[in-house]
Amino acid sequence: MGDPFADMAAAYGDRPLFRTDDGAAIAVAALADLAERPAIRACQRRLVMCLCDNDPGGALGYLALMQVGAVPMMVATGLPEEPLRALIERYGPAFVWLPEARVPAVADAEIVLSERGYCLLARRPAACAPLHETLALLLGTSGSTGSPRFVRLSRDNVLSNAQAIRSYLDIGADDVPVTSLPLAYSYGLSVLHSHVLAGSTIALTNKTLFDRGFWDFMRDARITSFAGVPYHYEMLAKLRFGKMDLPDLRVMTQAGGRMEPALVEDFAALCRDTNRRLFVMYGQTEATARMAYLPPENVAVKAGSIGQAIPGGEMWLEDEHGDRIARPDGVGQIVYRGPNVALGYAEGHADLARGDDWGGVLHTGDLAKRDAEGDFTIVGRLKRFLKLFGNRVNLEDVEAGLQAAGHQAVCAGRDDHLDVYLAEATPDGARQVKKHLVSHLKLTPNAISVLAIDAVPRNAAGKILYGELNGLERRTLA
């Protein structure tokens, strides 16, 4: 397997590495030039916190750091100043690569390089704790960019998953993906990795689906593939995507949580009628990005399924005792084995010296059943979290925060919708809870319902009976 970061020129030849929404074409030579800068080369085997937008400075900076063997730590560019400083304090990066506008948020650092609207900051004093020799990348678990927990990935993790994705999507040098997802998100970064491996030209834009310029760029750059989470597809349906003239688009991929089967069926039919391929995929940051996919020929007939393991991976179900479940339609936890399974978690700089904690095996926390043809369908989760528009939200954390604020709160819901049950609630209190969660979780108000109940259901031992919430009398307050 080739290393896309080692010799980009060999992969690209005369093809542009990037096309931008202002009409520019950026050659791979621009990356080679950046990677040769002494300040970038000084980052070799050093931890570099990266705040990268979908623009030339962000993408070139990330790839240059990977090329010289730095260890990027990917953080959302919009992370507020206080949690950003807390992450810097906890992980002690030697360098920070970020947009010029965010430079004031980093204390005790000097600018050692400015390039394309970004700055490389050298921190004083720099952390000197060791990094494990296999550590190559840190990614936050989806939706937790302000959380101290990151996933530790090796170069083999990144490359093996990029190769598997390239294989089952049949990505070639003539493919042109658009950056519809942030680089700090494992799904968005996997789009970059898998296409760089194939020598594809990547179309860079920070515009969203709601910007007219995004769709102009889709046509002008002759975009061939689009990647989205369920929320994106819900918005596409509202934007009358089926009526749009996008003659070059031939592949659509979906991951980041369960999409409603009816919506899957709608897009499967649309793709069939427009000679496109729709791939439904399943993954976690703990497995770099992808673990399973449902090929286009099965999407229409198995809407709701995640398919089978990616090339090079193996997936099975285990019961509560850790025994494999062999019978069809038996429900158990998904366990995955593959070279893309991360080394483990980190919650601070000291953890970056750790080696491989997981040994290539990941217990996902997702409950599923497997049909007679070997395809998996997720039916629930062991741990209490939701995927809200591609971001993973721990319901226990949300509850703890509300309870600390004095609310008798219990959280439940489904993908893309959070239900908050409040006992002894007032309308004003419910509105304040909703306002807080909209801001804290970065969600639209329609994604949250605050419901009044008489009392939180509990068993004799005092444990909350979450299974009884749906049967309770309740009224919507906000």
C-alpha positions in Angstrom: 0.0 0.0 0.0 1.3 3.4 -1.0 1.7 6.2 1.5 -0.1 9.3 0.1 1.9 11.6 2.3 5.3 10.4 1.3 5.4 11.2 -2.4 2.5 13.3 -3.5 4.1 14.3 -6.8 4.2 10.7 -8.0 0.4 10.3 -7.3 -0.7 13.6 -8.9 1.6 14.2 -11.9 0.1 17.2 -13.7 -3.3 17.0 -12.0 -4.2 19.8 -9.5 -4.2 18.8 -5.8 -7.0 21.3 -5.0 -9.5 23.4 -6.8 -11.0 26.3 -4.8 -14.4 28.0 -5.0 -12.7 31.2 -6.3 -11.5 29.4 -9.4 -7.9 28.7 -8.4 -6.1 25.4 -9.1 -3.4 24.5 -6.6 -0.6 22.2 -7.8 1.0 19.6 -5.6 4.2 21.7 -5.9 2.6 24.1 -3.4 2.4 21.3 -0.9 6.0 20.3 -1.5 7.1 23.9 -1.1 5.3 24.2 2.3 6.7 20.9 3.5 10.2 22.1 2.9 9.9 25.2 5.0 12.2 24.9 8.0 9.4 25.8 10.4 7.3 22.9 9.2 10.2 20.5 9.2 10.9 21.5 12.8 7.5 19.9 13.6 8.7 16.4 12.9 7.6 14.0 15.7 6.1 16.9 17.6 2.5 17.4 18.6 0.9 20.1 16.5 -2.6 21.3 17.3 -4.4 22.0 14.0 -7.4 24.2 13.5 -8.0 23.7 9.8 -10.9 25.0 7.7 -11.7 23.7 4.2 -9.5 26.2 2.5 -6.0 26.0 1.0 -4.1 27.1 4.1 -5.9 24.6 6.3 -5.7 21.6 4.0 -2.1 22.3 2.7 -0.9 22.8 6.3 -2.4 19.5 7.5 -1.0 17.5 4.6 2.5 19.2 4.9 2.6 18.3 8.6 1.6 14.7 7.8 4.3 14.6 5.1 7.1 15.6 7.5 6.0 13.2 10.2 4.4 15.6 12.7 1.5 14.5 14.9 -1.5 16.7 14.1 -4.2 17.1 16.7 -7.3 18.1 14.8 -9.6 20.6 16.6 -12.6 22.5 15.2 -11.7 26.0 14.1 -14.8 27.4 15.9 -13.9 26.0 19.3 -14.4 28.9 21.8 -11.3 30.4 23.4 -11.8 29.0 26.9 -12.0 25.3 25.9 -9.3 25.8 23.3 -6.9 27.1 26.0 -7.9 24.2 28.3 -7.0 21.7 25.5 -3.7 23.4 25.0 -3.0 23.3 28.7 -3.9 19.6 28.9 -2.0 18.4 25.8 0.8 20.8 25.6 1.3 20.9 21.9 4.7 22.1 20.8 3.2 24.0 17.8 -0.3 25.3 16.7 -1.4 25.7 13.1 -4.4 27.9 12.9 -6.1 30.8 11.0 -4.6 34.2 11.6 -7.8 35.4 13.3 -7.4 32.8 16.0 -3.8 33.6 16.9 -4.8 35.8 19.9 -6.4 32.8 21.6 -3.0 31.1 22.0 -0.9 32.5 24.8 2.9 32.3 25.2 3.6 31.5 21.6 5.4 33.2 18.7 4.6 33.1 15.0 7.3 31.2 13.1 5.5 30.9 9.8 2.6 32.7 8.0 1.1 31.1 4.9 -2.2 31.5 3.0 -4.0 33.1 6.0 -2.7 30.6 8.5 0.1 30.9 11.1 2.3 28.3 12.7 2.9 29.2 16.4 5.8 27.8 18.4 4.8 27.6 22.1 7.1 28.7 24.8 8.0 26.6 26.6 7.1 23.6 24.4 6.1 20.3 26.0 8.8 17.7 26.0 6.9 14.6 27.1 7.6 11.7 24.6 5.3 10.6 21.8 4.9 7.0 21.0 6.8 6.0 17.8 3.6 4.8 16.1 1.5 7.8 17.0 0.6 9.8 13.8 -2.7 11.6 14.4 -5.2 12.7 17.1 -8.9 13.0 16.4 -11.7 14.0 18.8 -14.5 11.6 19.1 -17.3 13.1 16.9 -19.1 15.9 18.6 -16.5 16.3 21.4 -14.1 18.9 20.0 -14.1 20.6 23.4 -13.7 17.3 25.3 -10.3 16.2 26.5 -10.8 12.7 25.0 -9.1 12.1 21.7 -8.5 9.0 19.7 -4.8 8.0 19.1 -4.2 6.9 15.5 -1.2 5.4 13.8 -0.1 5.9 10.3 -1.1 2.3 9.5 -4.6 3.1 10.9 -4.9 6.1 8.6 -3.5 4.4 5.5 -5.3 1.1 5.8 -8.7 2.8 6.2 -8.0 5.2 3.3 -7.1 2.2 1.1 -10.2 0.2 2.1 -12.4 3.2 1.4 -10.7 3.9 -1.9 -11.2 0.2 -2.8 -15.0 -0.2 -2.1 -15.9 3.2 -3.5 -13.7 2.6 -6.5 -12.0 6.0 -6.2 -9.8 7.0 -9.1 -7.7 9.9 -10.2 -10.6 11.4 -12.2 -12.8 11.7 -9.1 -13.4 15.2 -7.7 -14.9 15.2 -4.1 -16.2 18.3 -2.5 -15.3 19.2 1.1 -18.9 19.1 2.6 -17.6 18.1 6.0 -15.0 19.6 8.4 -11.4 18.2 8.5 -11.6 17.9 12.3 -14.3 15.3 11.8 -13.1 11.8 11.0 -15.6 11.4 8.1 -14.4 14.6 6.5 -10.8 13.8 7.0 -11.3 10.3 5.5 -12.7 11.9 2.3 -9.4 13.8 2.0 -7.2 10.8 2.8 -8.9 8.3 0.5 -8.9 10.7 -2.5 -5.3 11.8 -1.9 -4.3 8.2 -2.0 -5.9 7.9 -5.5 -4.4 11.2 -6.8 -7.8 12.8 -7.1 -8.3 16.6 -7.2 -10.2 17.8 -4.1 -12.6 20.7 -4.4 -12.1 23.0 -1.4 -14.9 25.1 -0.1 -16.2 26.4 3.3 -19.6 27.1 1.8 -22.6 25.1 3.1 -25.5 23.5 1.3 -27.5 26.6 2.0 -25.2 28.8 0.0 -26.0 29.3 -3.6 -22.3 29.4 -4.3 -21.9 25.8 -3.1 -24.1 24.6 -5.9 -22.4 26.8 -8.4 -19.1 25.3 -7.3 -20.6 21.8 -7.6 -21.3 22.5 -11.3 -18.2 24.6 -12.1 -15.7 22.2 -10.5 -17.5 19.2 -12.0 -17.9 17.5 -8.6 -18.2 13.8 -8.9 -18.8 12.8 -5.2 -20.7 14.1 -2.2 -20.4 13.0 1.4 -23.0 13.8 4.0 -24.5 12.9 7.4 -28.3 12.2 7.7 -29.0 15.9 8.4 -27.4 16.8 5.1 -29.7 14.4 3.3 -32.7 15.8 5.1 -31.8 19.2 3.9 -31.1 18.0 0.4 -34.7 16.7 0.3 -36.0 20.1 1.4 -33.8 21.9 -1.2 -35.4 19.8 -4.0 -32.0 18.2 -4.7 -33.6 15.9 -7.3 -34.4 18.9 -9.5 -30.8 20.2 -9.5 -28.7 19.9 -12.7 -25.5 18.2 -11.5 -24.4 16.2 -14.5 -21.0 15.2 -13.1 -22.1 13.9 -9.7 -22.0 10.1 -9.7 -21.3 9.0 -6.1 -23.1 9.9 -2.9 -22.0 8.6 0.5 -23.8 8.7 3.9 -22.4 8.1 7.4 -22.4 9.8 10.7 -25.5 8.1 12.2 -28.6 6.2 11.2 -30.6 7.7 8.4 -34.4 7.0 8.3 -35.0 4.0 6.0 -37.7 6.0 4.1 -35.1 8.7 3.3 -32.6 6.1 2.3 -35.2 4.6 -0.1 -35.9 8.0 -1.6 -32.3 8.8 -2.3 -31.7 5.2 -3.6 -34.5 5.8 -6.1 -33.1 9.2 -7.0 -29.6 7.8 -7.6 -31.0 4.9 -9.6 -32.9 7.3 -11.8 -29.9 9.6 -12.3 -27.3 6.8 -12.8 -25.6 7.5 -9.5 -24.3 5.2 -6.7 -25.4 5.7 -3.1 -23.3 4.1 -0.4 -24.6 3.8 3.2 -21.6 3.5 5.6 -21.0 2.8 9.3 -18.0 3.9 11.3 -16.5 5.4 14.4 -13.5 7.6 15.0 -12.1 4.8 17.1 -11.8 2.8 13.8 -10.2 5.9 12.0 -13.5 6.3 10.0 -15.2 3.4 8.4 -16.0 -0.2 9.5 -18.8 -1.3 7.2 -20.7 -0.3 4.1 -23.8 -1.2 2.2 -23.2 -1.3 -1.6 -25.5 0.6 -3.9 -27.2 -2.6 -5.3 -28.5 -3.4 -1.8 -29.4 0.1 -0.5 -32.9 0.1 -2.0 -33.8 -3.4 -0.7 -32.1 -3.2 2.7 -32.7 0.4 3.8 -31.6 0.7 7.4 -28.8 -1.8 7.1 -25.1 -0.9 7.4 -24.0 -3.9 5.3 -20.8 -5.8 6.0 -17.2 -5.1 7.0 -15.0 -3.1 4.8 -12.1 -4.8 2.9 -9.5 -6.0 5.4 -11.9 -5.9 8.3 -14.0 -8.4 10.2 -17.2 -7.8 12.1 -19.3 -10.0 14.4 -21.8 -9.9 17.3 -21.2 -10.8 20.9 -23.7 -11.4 23.7 -23.3 -9.9 27.2 -20.9 -12.7 28.2 -18.6 -12.0 25.3 -19.6 -15.1 23.3 -20.1 -14.8 19.6 -23.7 -14.9 18.3 -23.9 -17.2 15.3 -27.7 -17.4 14.7 -29.3 -15.1 12.2 -31.2 -12.2 13.7 -29.7 -12.7 17.1 -29.0 -9.3 18.8 -25.6 -8.5 20.2 -22.8 -5.9 20.4 -20.9 -5.2 17.2 -17.2 -6.1 17.6 -14.8 -5.1 14.8 -11.3 -6.2 14.0 -9.1 -4.5 11.5 -5.9 -2.6 10.9 -7.8 0.7 11.1 -8.7 0.2 14.8 -7.0 3.0 16.8 -4.3 2.6 19.4 -6.6 3.8 22.1 -7.8 7.0 23.8 -5.9 10.0 25.2 -7.1 12.5 27.8 -3.8 14.4 28.1 -0.2 14.6 27.0 1.0 11.7 29.2 -1.2 9.3 27.3 0.6 10.1 24.0 3.5 7.9 25.1 1.2 4.9 25.2 1.3 2.1 22.6 -1.5 0.0 21.2 -4.1 -0.6 23.9 -6.7 -2.2 21.8 -4.8 -4.7 19.7 -6.8 -4.1 16.6 -10.2 -5.0 18.2 -13.0 -2.5 18.9 -16.1 -3.1 20.9 -18.3 -0.5 19.4 -21.1 -0.2 22.0 -23.7 -0.6 19.2 -26.3 -3.3 19.3 -27.2 -5.0 16.0 -28.6 -8.1 14.4 -27.2 -9.9 11.4 -29.4 -11.4 8.7 -28.9 -14.7 6.8 -26.9 -12.9 4.1 -24.5 -11.5 6.7 -25.7 -7.9 6.6 -25.9 -6.0 9.9 -28.6 -3.7 11.1 -28.2 -1.5 14.2 -31.0 -1.8 16.7 -29.7 0.2 19.7 -26.7 1.2 21.8 -25.1 -0.2 24.9 -23.9 3.2 26.0 -26.3 6.1 26.2 -25.4 8.5 23.4 -27.1 9.9 20.3 -25.8 10.9 16.9 -27.1 14.4 16.5 -26.5 15.6 12.9 -23.3 13.6 12.8 -22.0 14.5 16.3 -22.0 12.0 19.1 -23.6 13.3 22.3 -23.3 11.4 25.6 -26.8 11.6 27.2 -25.2 11.0 30.7 -23.1 14.1 30.3 -26.1 16.2 29.2 -28.1 14.9 32.2 -25.3 15.6 34.6 -25.0 19.1 33.5 -28.7 19.8 33.8 -28.9 18.1 37.2 -26.0 20.2 38.4 -28.0 23.2 37.4 -30.9 22.1 39.7 -33.1 20.3 37.1 -34.7 16.9 37.6 -33.7 15.9 34.1 -33.6 12.6 32.1 -32.5 12.5 28.5 -33.5 10.1 25.7 -34.3 10.4 22.0 -33.3 9.1 18.7 -30.7 10.0 16.1 -31.1 13.7 15.2 -33.5 14.4 18.0 -33.0 14.9 21.8 -35.8 14.5 24.3 -35.3 16.1 27.7 -37.8 15.0 30.4 -38.2 17.4 33.3 -40.0 16.6 36.6 -41.4 19.6 38.5 -40.8 21.8 35.5 -42.1 25.3 34.7 -42.5 26.7 31.2 -39.9 29.4 31.9 -37.5 26.8 33.2 -38.1 24.5 30.2 -37.4 27.4 27.8 -34.1 28.2 29.6 -33.1 24.5 29.4 -33.8 24.4 25.7 -31.9 27.7 25.1 -28.9 26.4 27.0 -28.8 23.1 25.1 -29.2 24.8 21.7 -26.2 26.9 22.4 -24.1 24.2 24.2 -24.7 21.4 21.7 -24.8 23.7 18.6 -28.2 22.3 17.5 -31.3 23.8 15.9 -34.2 24.3 18.3 -36.3 21.8 16.3 -33.8 19.1 17.3 -34.7 19.4 21.0 -38.0 18.8 22.8 -38.4 19.6 26.5 -41.2 17.5 28.1 -42.8 17.8 31.5 -43.4 14.6 33.5 -44.8 14.1 37.0 -41.8 12.1 38.2 -38.7 10.4 37.0 -39.5 6.6 36.8 -37.1 4.6 39.0 -36.8 1.0 40.2 -36.6 -0.1 43.8 -32.8 0.4 43.7 -33.3 4.0 42.5 -32.1 3.4 39.0 -33.9 5.3 36.2 -36.2 3.2 34.1 -35.4 4.7 30.7 -37.6 2.1 29.0 -40.7 3.5 30.6 -40.2 7.1 29.4 -42.2 6.7 26.2 -45.2 5.4 28.1 -45.4 8.3 30.6 -48.0 11.0 30.4 -46.1 14.1 29.3 -46.6 17.5 27.8 -44.3 19.6 25.6 -43.1 22.8 27.3 -40.4 23.9 24.8 
